[in-house]
Amino acid sequence: MKNKLWFIGLLVIMTLMGCSHVPERGMTRAAYPRMDTSAAEDIDLSDSESLKAILYAQYEEWKGTPHQIGGLSRDSIDCSGFVHLTFKSKLGIVLPRSTDSLIELGVHIDKDELRTGDLVFFKTGISLRHVGVYLERGRFMHASTKQGVAISNLNSAYWKSAYWKAKRLEM
């Protein structure tokens, strides 16, 4: 019985932590260097049409991948891990691994200024934070706890009430 209570307590703590507390694995908060990758060399981040195509392709590859805190593979992934891997593998940009550190990057932008590739942040609990990548027309992709990797709408009742802020990375 004692082991069962310990396990339940551990699950509750992990759930409350969300992806905002996953360690960065050595990254500094302010660094997001560009990697030398052939896939990223031809990408113009100001070209929203090309960026949309890349992000939608990433979504198609990861669609439905289940959410798990700390996950960083196609078996399971969390929200900050999905953002981290998306920017690293598709854009050649190394971002921090945790939501708390991603919040520190870039410049704050208003919701009506969102453009493809911006990071959108949500408060999903007392201390829980969630992050996704803005696509277009109110849509963003993220690793959802219920649907896995999904595209959601900022104007849906849940995401509208949880919306916190958006950041644009200066690249």
Sequence and secondary structure as in RCSB ss.txt:
>XXXX:A:sequence
MKNKLWFIGLLVIMTLMGCSHVPERGMTRAAYPRMDTSAAEDIDLSDSESLKAILYAQYEEWKGTPHQIGGLSRD
SIDCSGFVHLTFKSKLGIVLPRSTDSLIELGVHIDKDELRTGDLVFFKTGISLRHVGVYLERGRFMHASTKQGVA
ISNLNSAYWKSAYWKAKRLEM
>XXXX:A:secstr
 HHHHHHHHHHHHHHHHGGGG   TT  TT   B   HHHHT  TT HHHHHHHHHHHHHHHTT  B TT EETT
EE HHHHHHHHHHHHH B   SSHHHHHTSSEEE GGG  TT EEEEE SSS EEEEEEEETTEEEEEETTTEEE
EEETTSHHHHHHEEEEEE   
